Amino acid sequence: MTLKTVFKSIFLVALAASFTGCNNSKDYKDNSRATGWRLDGKDGNLKYKTDYDEQETGPGLVFIEGGTFTMGRVQDDVMHDWNNTPTQQHVQSFYMDETEVTNRMYLQYLDWLKYTFDPTEDKYRNIYYGALPDTLVWRNRLGYNETMTNNYLRHPAYQNYPVVGVNWIQATEFSKWRTDRVNEMVLEEKGFTADGARLKADPSTTFNTETYINSPTSVYGGDDELTRGGKASDRREKENTPKSKGVQGDGQGEAKNLYIQRKDGILLPAYRLPTEAEWEYAALGMSSVREYNTYRGRKKYPWDGQYTRSGSRKKRGDQLANFKQGKGDYGGIAGWSDDGADITAEIKSYSPNDFGIYDMAGNVAEWVADVYRPIVDDEFNDFNYYRGNVYTKNAINKDGTVKIVQTDSVVYDTLSNGSIVAVSLPGEIQQEAVTSEDTYLRTQFSESDNRDFRDGDASSSRDYSENDKDRMYNSPQHQVSVERDSSGTATGLDRQYDTNANRTTLIDNEVRVFKGGSWRDRAYWLDPAQRRYFPQDMATDYIGFRNAMSRVGSKSQKGKRARD
């Protein structure tokens, strides 16, 4: 065989391989593996997002790669609690706020509510006032704290300090609002909605992410000039408008896929409170003590080591978190402070943990999503553990469309202390409980409310005594009802305290877990595995919160590689 023949053979093999590679690539990206149909939306075919990269990181968030860890393993147990039994859990990858939600962030929420739902109008009054933090949490009967009562929330000196006085329900509502404002901005920046659409909201023209996905013509009050007023929407309409047969480019026919859908991968998942397992995993930041697929040791705090003071040359002796060092010692001696703060501290005052997250110990304790129970039932589930699922579904009109909350159908929740909080705002989709018909023959769940599943309901509660009434979760049942006149107008509240002397616990389905030590706590509570609970509709001066977001797609971000 001549040299020329050899080169010719090699060329033909390489050419054939290149065609094969192109065909495979085209089949994967442009054609369906199932049908062979085109996926680019041309010539009447449906369009799919075939070049999706990965989820963008939302504002304020950092990526947390999931994995396995031992949840509930505390280093010290001087309280002898029975609610920290170590369990092996696996957490999926997610995103977590770099810092706690600050006063400035929460004030933006309050101002949006105030300018959108004028509190001087009676029907909107409770939307704004129900979201206000309780600034009276700073008061102490034997202490002078009026400076914080009057200034902490709104004075610019505290704008980058963590918000407090927010109950769990208010924190959840903030998370929902943040989701909608971020996705509203995403659509505007990418040119799908009109410039400045987010600034034109009034009670009947608000934007909600789920409403946009399920009924896009209902957002912004049905104003199509706002919903599809961007340049990208114009291009999308031209690309998706079928051309008449035999007439090139006349634009006749009905356009499809005019609005962004979930399959486009543009809208971000919801901001929410982190689960207890997510929060503890993120706080520990175990990557610094990892050796291949095992952990070399335990971590007592979010940082390495067994002490609260820094051992580094530059910061030797400095406290690594904001907490109470001893009786009457909240910040150290004047002139050289142990932690630089007496109450809360400005965000990023201390070094972040290995995930790049700040203040996962000290400053303020933080609400998490879970309903509190003394046990973590790893026998039933050890993957993305969370207690608190209340499944709902979209309410549907008789014509098959989703029911949208209107200005006269805002849903309020009357809290145990008499406060009224809006839990469904105009523009959102009304939710209703999942029924037994919806769960017929399902094996994973059978009820809408699963907060006391396998712990606390009649079939699983243990008795303290021979008296069948003394059940584990026999908690007080205070009654608060709205008094109305003959026309149905609210005139006041009727508060009835539970005076039953036989109550045995404060635990029920309305108490939530909070994690992490605060400026009021001793170092004992800085251990991320420590857990406490508090009523979900009450607030304090030492509990704040931060948001999380689920990761969709791959477990790790692109660019990950083995260590050198």
C-alpha positions as CSV (number, residue, x, y, z in Angstrom):
1,M,0.0,0.0,0.0
2,T,1.4,3.4,-1.0
3,L,1.8,6.3,1.4
4,K,-0.8,8.2,-0.6
5,T,-3.3,5.4,-0.2
6,V,-2.7,5.3,3.6
7,F,-3.3,9.1,3.9
8,K,-6.4,8.8,1.8
9,S,-7.8,6.0,4.0
10,I,-7.1,8.0,7.2
11,F,-8.8,11.0,5.7
12,L,-11.9,9.0,4.7
13,V,-12.2,7.4,8.2
14,A,-11.8,10.8,9.9
15,L,-14.4,12.3,7.6
16,A,-16.9,9.6,8.3
17,A,-16.3,10.0,12.0
18,S,-16.9,13.7,11.8
19,F,-20.2,13.2,10.0
20,T,-21.2,10.6,12.7
21,G,-20.3,13.0,15.4
22,C,-22.2,15.9,13.8
23,N,-25.3,13.7,13.3
24,N,-25.2,12.6,17.0
25,S,-24.7,16.2,18.1
26,K,-27.5,17.4,15.9
27,D,-29.8,14.6,17.1
28,Y,-29.1,15.5,20.7
29,K,-29.4,19.3,20.3
30,D,-31.8,19.9,17.4
31,N,-33.7,16.7,16.9
32,S,-35.8,14.6,19.2
33,R,-34.3,11.3,20.2
34,A,-37.8,10.0,20.6
35,T,-39.3,11.0,17.3
36,G,-36.6,12.6,15.1
37,W,-38.7,15.8,14.9
38,R,-37.0,19.1,15.1
39,L,-36.8,20.9,18.4
40,D,-35.9,24.4,17.3
41,G,-39.5,25.6,16.8
42,K,-39.1,26.1,13.0
43,D,-41.6,25.0,10.3
44,G,-44.3,24.5,12.9
45,N,-42.3,22.3,15.2
46,L,-42.4,22.9,19.0
47,K,-39.4,24.7,20.5
48,Y,-37.4,23.3,23.4
49,K,-34.5,24.7,25.4
50,T,-31.7,22.4,24.1
51,D,-28.8,24.7,24.9
52,Y,-29.5,25.2,28.6
53,D,-26.3,25.6,30.6
54,E,-27.1,25.6,34.4
55,Q,-29.2,27.5,36.9
56,E,-28.1,31.1,37.5
57,T,-27.4,32.1,41.0
58,G,-30.1,34.5,42.3
59,P,-29.3,37.8,43.9
60,G,-27.7,37.5,47.3
61,L,-27.2,33.7,47.1
62,V,-24.2,31.4,47.2
63,F,-24.1,27.8,45.9
64,I,-24.0,25.0,48.4
65,E,-23.1,21.6,47.0
66,G,-25.2,18.9,48.7
67,G,-24.0,15.8,50.3
68,T,-24.2,13.6,53.3
69,F,-23.6,14.6,56.9
70,T,-24.4,13.7,60.5
71,M,-27.3,15.9,61.6
72,G,-27.8,16.6,65.3
73,R,-24.4,15.7,66.6
74,V,-23.6,18.2,69.2
75,Q,-20.2,18.6,70.9
76,D,-21.6,19.6,74.3
77,D,-24.9,18.7,75.9
78,V,-25.0,20.4,79.2
79,M,-28.7,20.9,78.9
80,H,-29.2,17.1,78.5
81,D,-31.8,17.7,75.8
82,W,-33.3,14.7,74.1
83,N,-33.8,16.4,70.7
84,N,-30.3,16.1,69.2
85,T,-30.1,12.4,68.4
86,P,-27.4,12.1,65.6
87,T,-28.8,11.0,62.3
88,Q,-27.2,10.5,58.9
89,Q,-28.9,12.7,56.3
90,H,-28.4,13.6,52.7
91,V,-29.1,17.1,51.4
92,Q,-29.5,18.0,47.8
93,S,-27.5,21.0,46.4
94,F,-29.1,24.3,47.0
95,Y,-28.4,28.0,47.4
96,M,-28.3,30.0,50.6
97,D,-28.2,33.8,51.4
98,E,-24.7,35.0,51.9
99,T,-25.9,37.0,54.9
100,E,-29.0,37.3,57.0
101,V,-31.9,39.4,55.6
102,T,-31.1,43.0,56.7
103,N,-33.2,45.9,57.7
104,R,-32.7,47.6,54.4
105,M,-33.8,44.5,52.5
106,Y,-36.9,44.2,54.6
107,L,-37.7,47.9,54.3
108,Q,-37.7,47.5,50.5
109,Y,-40.5,44.9,51.0
110,L,-42.4,47.2,53.4
111,D,-42.1,50.2,51.0
112,W,-43.3,48.1,48.1
113,L,-46.4,47.0,50.1
114,K,-47.0,50.6,51.2
115,Y,-46.9,52.1,47.7
116,T,-48.8,49.2,46.0
117,F,-51.4,48.7,48.7
118,D,-52.2,52.1,50.2
119,P,-52.6,51.4,54.0
120,T,-54.8,54.5,54.3
121,E,-57.5,52.5,52.5
122,D,-59.3,50.2,55.0
123,K,-59.3,47.2,52.7
124,Y,-55.5,47.3,52.3
125,R,-54.6,48.5,55.8
126,N,-53.7,45.0,57.2
127,I,-51.5,44.1,54.2
128,Y,-48.9,46.7,55.2
129,Y,-49.4,46.7,59.0
130,G,-49.4,42.9,59.1
131,A,-45.9,42.9,57.6
132,L,-44.4,45.4,60.0
133,P,-41.7,43.9,62.4
134,D,-42.6,44.1,66.1
135,T,-40.2,46.8,67.3
136,L,-41.4,46.5,70.8
137,V,-39.5,43.2,71.2
138,W,-36.5,45.4,72.3
139,R,-38.3,46.5,75.5
140,N,-37.3,45.1,78.8
141,R,-39.0,46.0,82.0
142,L,-35.7,46.5,83.8
143,G,-33.7,47.8,80.9
144,Y,-33.5,51.0,78.8
145,N,-33.7,49.9,75.2
146,E,-35.9,52.7,73.7
147,T,-33.1,53.6,71.3
148,M,-33.4,50.3,69.5
149,T,-37.2,50.4,69.8
150,N,-37.3,53.7,67.9
151,N,-34.4,53.4,65.6
152,Y,-33.2,49.9,64.9
153,L,-35.5,49.1,62.0
154,R,-35.4,52.4,60.0
155,H,-32.4,54.4,61.0
156,P,-29.6,54.2,58.3
157,A,-27.1,53.4,61.0
158,Y,-28.7,50.0,61.2
159,Q,-29.5,49.5,57.6
160,N,-27.0,46.6,57.1
161,Y,-27.9,44.9,60.4
162,P,-30.1,41.8,60.4
163,V,-33.8,42.4,60.7
164,V,-35.4,41.2,64.0
165,G,-38.9,41.3,65.4
166,V,-40.1,39.3,62.4
167,N,-42.2,36.2,63.1
168,W,-42.0,33.0,61.0
169,I,-45.1,33.8,59.0
170,Q,-43.8,37.3,58.1
171,A,-40.5,35.8,57.0
172,T,-42.3,33.3,54.7
173,E,-44.3,36.1,53.1
174,F,-41.1,38.1,52.5
175,S,-39.7,35.1,50.8
176,K,-42.7,34.9,48.4
177,W,-42.5,38.6,47.7
178,R,-38.7,38.3,47.0
179,T,-39.3,35.5,44.5
180,D,-41.8,37.6,42.5
181,R,-39.6,40.7,42.5
182,V,-36.5,38.8,41.3
183,N,-38.3,37.0,38.5
184,E,-40.1,40.2,37.5
185,M,-36.6,41.8,37.1
186,V,-35.3,38.8,35.2
187,L,-38.0,39.0,32.6
188,E,-37.5,42.8,32.2
189,E,-33.7,42.6,32.0
190,K,-34.0,39.8,29.3
191,G,-36.4,41.9,27.3
192,F,-39.6,40.0,27.7
193,T,-41.6,42.5,29.7
194,A,-41.7,46.2,29.1
195,D,-39.0,48.5,30.6
196,G,-40.2,49.7,34.0
197,A,-43.1,47.3,34.2
198,R,-42.2,46.4,37.7
199,L,-42.6,50.0,38.8
200,K,-46.1,50.4,37.6
201,A,-47.8,48.0,39.9
202,D,-51.0,48.9,41.8
203,P,-53.4,46.6,43.7
204,S,-54.9,45.2,40.5
205,T,-51.8,45.0,38.3
206,T,-49.2,43.1,40.3
207,F,-46.9,40.4,39.1
208,N,-46.7,36.8,40.5
209,T,-44.4,34.1,39.2
210,E,-46.8,31.2,39.4
211,T,-49.6,33.3,37.9
212,Y,-47.3,34.2,35.0
213,I,-46.5,30.6,34.4
214,N,-50.1,29.3,34.7
215,S,-52.1,32.3,33.3
216,P,-49.7,34.9,31.8
217,T,-52.5,37.1,30.5
218,S,-53.6,37.7,34.1
219,V,-50.4,39.4,35.4
220,Y,-50.2,43.2,35.3
221,G,-53.9,43.3,35.3
222,G,-54.0,41.8,31.8
223,D,-52.0,44.7,30.3
224,D,-50.4,42.9,27.3
225,E,-48.2,46.0,26.6
226,L,-46.5,45.4,29.9
227,T,-46.4,41.5,29.8
228,R,-45.0,41.4,26.3
229,G,-43.6,44.9,25.8
230,G,-39.9,44.0,25.5
231,K,-37.7,43.5,22.4
232,A,-37.2,39.8,23.2
233,S,-41.0,39.3,23.2
234,D,-41.2,40.9,19.7
235,R,-38.5,38.5,18.4
236,R,-40.2,35.6,20.1
237,E,-43.5,36.4,18.5
238,K,-42.0,36.6,15.0
239,E,-40.2,33.3,15.5
240,N,-43.3,31.6,16.6
241,T,-45.8,33.0,14.1
242,P,-46.6,30.4,11.4
243,K,-46.2,31.7,7.8
244,S,-49.1,31.1,5.4
245,K,-48.6,28.4,2.9
246,G,-47.1,29.7,-0.3
247,V,-46.8,33.2,1.1
248,Q,-43.3,33.9,2.5
249,G,-43.1,36.2,5.5
250,D,-46.6,37.5,5.5
251,G,-46.9,36.9,9.3
252,Q,-50.4,35.4,9.1
253,G,-51.4,32.8,11.6
254,E,-51.6,32.6,15.3
255,A,-48.3,32.8,17.2
256,K,-47.5,30.2,19.9
257,N,-45.2,30.2,22.9
258,L,-45.4,33.9,23.3
259,Y,-44.7,33.9,27.0
260,I,-41.8,32.5,29.0
261,Q,-42.6,29.1,30.4
262,R,-40.9,26.9,33.0
263,K,-39.3,24.8,30.2
264,D,-37.4,27.9,29.1
265,G,-35.2,27.8,32.2
266,I,-35.3,31.6,32.7
267,L,-37.4,32.0,35.8
268,L,-35.7,31.1,39.1
269,P,-37.2,28.7,41.6
270,A,-38.8,30.2,44.7
271,Y,-36.9,31.9,47.5
272,R,-37.9,30.2,50.8
273,L,-36.8,29.5,54.3
274,P,-34.1,26.8,54.4
275,T,-35.0,23.5,56.0
276,E,-33.4,22.6,59.3
277,A,-31.2,20.0,57.6
278,E,-30.1,22.5,54.9
279,W,-29.3,25.2,57.5
280,E,-27.3,22.9,59.7
281,Y,-25.4,21.4,56.7
282,A,-24.6,24.9,55.3
283,A,-23.5,26.2,58.8
284,L,-21.1,23.3,59.4
285,G,-19.2,23.7,56.1
286,M,-17.6,20.3,56.5
287,S,-15.4,20.6,53.4
288,S,-12.4,21.8,55.4
289,V,-12.3,18.5,57.3
290,R,-12.9,16.2,54.4
291,E,-10.6,13.5,53.3
292,Y,-11.9,11.8,50.1
293,N,-15.3,10.4,51.0
294,T,-15.0,10.7,54.8
295,Y,-14.8,13.5,57.3
296,R,-11.6,13.6,59.3
297,G,-13.2,15.0,62.4
298,R,-16.1,16.8,64.0
299,K,-16.7,20.5,63.9
300,K,-18.0,22.3,66.9
301,Y,-18.6,25.6,65.2
302,P,-18.9,26.8,61.6
303,W,-15.2,27.4,61.7
304,D,-12.4,25.0,62.3
305,G,-11.2,24.4,65.8
306,Q,-12.7,24.1,69.3
307,Y,-12.5,27.7,70.3
308,T,-14.5,30.9,69.7
309,R,-11.3,33.0,69.3
310,S,-9.1,33.3,66.2
311,G,-5.7,31.7,66.2
312,S,-4.5,33.4,63.0
313,R,-1.6,35.8,63.2
314,K,-3.5,38.8,62.0
315,K,-6.6,38.3,64.2
316,R,-5.2,36.3,67.1
317,G,-7.5,36.5,70.1
318,D,-10.4,38.1,68.2
319,Q,-13.8,36.5,68.7
320,L,-15.1,34.8,65.6
321,A,-18.8,35.5,66.2
322,N,-21.1,37.9,68.0
323,F,-22.5,36.2,71.1
324,K,-22.7,36.7,74.9
325,Q,-19.4,35.9,76.5
326,G,-20.6,35.9,80.1
327,K,-23.0,37.5,82.6
328,G,-23.2,41.1,81.8
329,D,-20.7,40.8,79.0
330,Y,-22.2,41.3,75.5
331,G,-19.3,42.9,73.8
332,G,-16.2,43.1,75.9
333,I,-14.3,45.9,77.6
334,A,-14.5,49.4,76.1
335,G,-11.6,50.3,73.9
336,W,-10.8,46.8,72.8
337,S,-14.0,44.8,72.3
338,D,-14.1,41.0,72.2
339,D,-16.6,40.9,69.3
340,G,-17.2,44.5,68.3
341,A,-20.9,44.5,69.1
342,D,-23.2,44.6,72.1
343,I,-26.5,43.9,70.3
344,T,-26.5,42.7,66.7
345,A,-23.5,43.4,64.4
346,E,-23.4,44.7,60.9
347,I,-23.4,41.9,58.3
348,K,-20.0,40.6,57.2
349,S,-18.3,41.8,60.4
350,Y,-16.8,38.3,60.9
351,S,-15.2,35.9,58.5
352,P,-17.4,33.6,56.5
353,N,-17.4,29.8,56.8
354,D,-16.1,27.4,54.1
355,F,-19.1,27.9,52.0
356,G,-18.7,31.7,52.0
357,I,-21.7,32.3,54.3
358,Y,-21.6,34.8,57.0
359,D,-22.9,34.7,60.6
360,M,-24.0,31.1,60.7
361,A,-23.1,31.3,64.4
362,G,-24.0,34.4,66.5
363,N,-25.5,37.8,65.6
364,V,-29.1,36.6,65.4
365,A,-30.6,33.1,65.5
366,E,-32.5,32.2,62.4
367,W,-35.9,30.8,61.5
368,V,-35.9,27.6,59.4
369,A,-38.9,26.0,57.7
370,D,-39.5,23.0,59.9
371,V,-42.2,22.4,62.4
372,Y,-40.5,21.4,65.6
373,R,-40.5,17.9,67.0
374,P,-38.0,16.5,69.5
375,I,-37.1,13.7,67.1
376,V,-35.9,13.7,63.5
377,D,-37.5,10.6,62.0
378,D,-34.6,9.3,59.9
379,E,-36.2,5.8,60.0
380,F,-38.9,7.1,57.6
381,N,-36.7,9.5,55.6
382,D,-33.0,10.4,55.3
383,F,-33.1,12.4,52.1
384,N,-33.9,16.2,52.2
385,Y,-35.5,15.8,55.6
386,Y,-38.3,18.3,56.3
387,R,-41.3,18.3,58.7
388,G,-43.9,20.8,57.7
389,N,-45.4,19.8,54.3
390,V,-48.9,21.1,53.8
391,Y,-49.7,20.2,50.2
392,T,-52.1,22.5,48.3
393,K,-53.3,22.8,44.7
394,N,-54.4,25.7,42.5
395,A,-58.0,26.5,42.8
396,I,-59.8,26.2,39.4
397,N,-62.8,28.1,38.1
398,K,-65.6,26.3,36.3
399,D,-64.2,27.3,32.9
400,G,-60.9,25.6,33.8
401,T,-58.9,28.7,34.5
402,V,-57.0,29.3,37.7
403,K,-58.6,31.4,40.4
404,I,-56.7,34.7,40.9
405,V,-56.9,36.5,44.2
406,Q,-58.6,39.8,43.6
407,T,-58.4,43.1,45.5
408,D,-61.6,42.1,47.4
409,S,-60.6,38.5,48.2
410,V,-57.2,38.9,50.0
411,V,-56.6,36.0,52.4
412,Y,-55.7,37.0,55.9
413,D,-54.5,34.9,58.9
414,T,-55.4,36.1,62.4
415,L,-52.5,35.1,64.7
416,S,-52.7,33.9,68.2
417,N,-51.8,37.4,69.5
418,G,-54.5,39.1,67.5
419,S,-52.2,40.4,64.7
420,I,-53.6,40.1,61.2
421,V,-51.2,39.1,58.4
422,A,-52.0,38.9,54.6
423,V,-51.0,35.4,53.3
424,S,-52.4,35.7,49.8
425,L,-52.1,39.0,47.9
426,P,-54.0,40.2,44.8
427,G,-52.5,38.6,41.7
428,E,-51.6,35.3,43.3
429,I,-53.3,32.0,42.5
430,Q,-55.8,30.9,45.2
431,Q,-54.7,27.7,46.9
432,E,-56.9,24.9,48.4
433,A,-56.2,21.7,50.3
434,V,-55.5,18.5,48.6
435,T,-58.4,16.1,49.0
436,S,-58.8,12.4,49.4
437,E,-59.8,12.2,45.7
438,D,-56.5,13.7,44.7
439,T,-54.6,11.2,46.8
440,Y,-56.6,8.1,45.9
441,L,-54.3,5.1,45.6
442,R,-51.2,7.2,46.2
443,T,-48.5,5.5,48.2
444,Q,-46.4,8.6,49.3
445,F,-49.0,10.7,51.0
446,S,-52.8,10.6,51.7
447,E,-53.5,14.0,53.4
448,S,-52.9,17.6,52.7
449,D,-51.5,18.5,56.1
450,N,-48.5,16.3,57.0
451,R,-47.0,18.4,59.9
452,D,-47.6,15.8,62.5
453,F,-47.1,12.7,60.4
454,R,-45.8,9.8,62.5
455,D,-45.5,12.0,65.5
456,G,-48.1,13.9,67.4
457,D,-51.3,12.7,65.8
458,A,-53.9,10.4,67.5
459,S,-52.4,7.3,66.1
460,S,-48.8,7.9,67.1
461,S,-48.8,10.0,70.3
462,R,-47.6,8.4,73.5
463,D,-49.3,8.8,76.8
464,Y,-47.6,10.3,79.8
465,S,-49.9,8.6,82.3
466,E,-52.8,6.2,82.5
467,N,-55.1,9.1,81.7
468,D,-55.7,9.0,78.0
469,K,-56.1,12.8,77.8
470,D,-52.5,13.4,78.8
471,R,-51.0,13.2,75.4
472,M,-47.6,14.3,74.4
473,Y,-48.7,17.3,72.4
474,N,-51.5,18.4,74.6
475,S,-50.6,22.1,74.1
476,P,-52.6,25.2,75.0
477,Q,-55.3,26.2,72.5
478,H,-55.8,30.0,72.7
479,Q,-58.8,31.3,70.7
480,V,-58.8,34.5,68.7
481,S,-61.7,35.4,66.5
482,V,-62.8,38.5,64.6
483,E,-65.9,40.3,65.8
484,R,-68.1,41.6,63.1
485,D,-71.3,43.7,63.0
486,S,-74.5,42.9,61.2
487,S,-73.0,44.1,57.8
488,G,-70.0,41.8,58.2
489,T,-67.6,44.6,58.9
490,A,-64.8,43.7,61.4
491,T,-65.2,45.7,64.6
492,G,-62.7,44.0,66.9
493,L,-61.0,40.9,68.2
494,D,-62.2,38.4,70.8
495,R,-59.2,36.9,72.6
496,Q,-59.8,33.9,74.8
497,Y,-56.9,32.4,76.8
498,D,-56.7,28.7,77.3
499,T,-57.1,28.3,81.1
500,N,-56.8,24.5,81.1
501,A,-54.4,23.5,83.9
502,N,-53.8,20.0,82.4
503,R,-51.7,21.1,79.4
504,T,-48.4,19.2,79.2
505,T,-46.4,21.0,76.5
506,L,-46.0,24.0,74.3
507,I,-45.2,21.9,71.2
508,D,-47.9,21.8,68.5
509,N,-48.1,22.3,64.7
510,E,-47.6,26.0,65.1
511,V,-44.1,26.1,66.5
512,R,-41.1,26.3,64.3
513,V,-37.4,25.4,64.7
514,F,-34.9,28.2,64.9
515,K,-31.1,27.6,64.7
516,G,-27.8,29.2,65.6
517,G,-26.8,31.3,68.6
518,S,-27.5,35.0,68.8
519,W,-26.1,38.1,70.4
520,R,-28.1,37.1,73.5
521,D,-26.8,33.5,73.7
522,R,-23.8,31.9,75.3
523,A,-21.3,30.0,73.1
524,Y,-23.1,26.7,73.8
525,W,-25.8,27.7,71.3
526,L,-23.3,28.5,68.5
527,D,-23.0,24.8,67.7
528,P,-25.0,24.4,64.4
529,A,-26.5,21.1,65.7
530,Q,-28.3,22.8,68.6
531,R,-32.0,23.3,68.0
532,R,-34.8,25.3,69.7
533,Y,-38.4,26.2,68.9
534,F,-40.6,29.2,69.1
535,P,-44.2,29.9,68.2
536,Q,-44.4,30.8,64.5
537,D,-46.6,33.9,65.0
538,M,-44.4,35.5,67.7
539,A,-41.1,37.5,67.3
540,T,-38.1,38.4,69.4
541,D,-35.1,40.7,69.3
542,Y,-32.7,37.8,68.7
543,I,-34.3,35.8,65.8
544,G,-33.9,36.8,62.2
545,F,-33.8,34.8,59.0
546,R,-32.1,34.2,55.7
547,N,-33.5,32.7,52.4
548,A,-32.6,29.6,50.5
549,M,-33.4,28.4,47.0
550,S,-33.5,24.8,45.6
551,R,-31.0,23.8,42.9
552,V,-32.4,22.4,39.7
553,G,-30.3,20.1,37.6
554,S,-26.8,18.9,38.4
555,K,-25.5,18.3,41.9
556,S,-22.4,20.3,41.3
557,Q,-21.6,23.4,39.3
558,K,-19.6,23.2,36.1
559,G,-15.9,23.6,36.4
560,K,-15.6,21.3,39.4
561,R,-12.4,19.2,39.4
562,A,-10.4,17.0,41.7
563,R,-7.9,18.5,44.1
564,D,-4.3,18.8,43.0
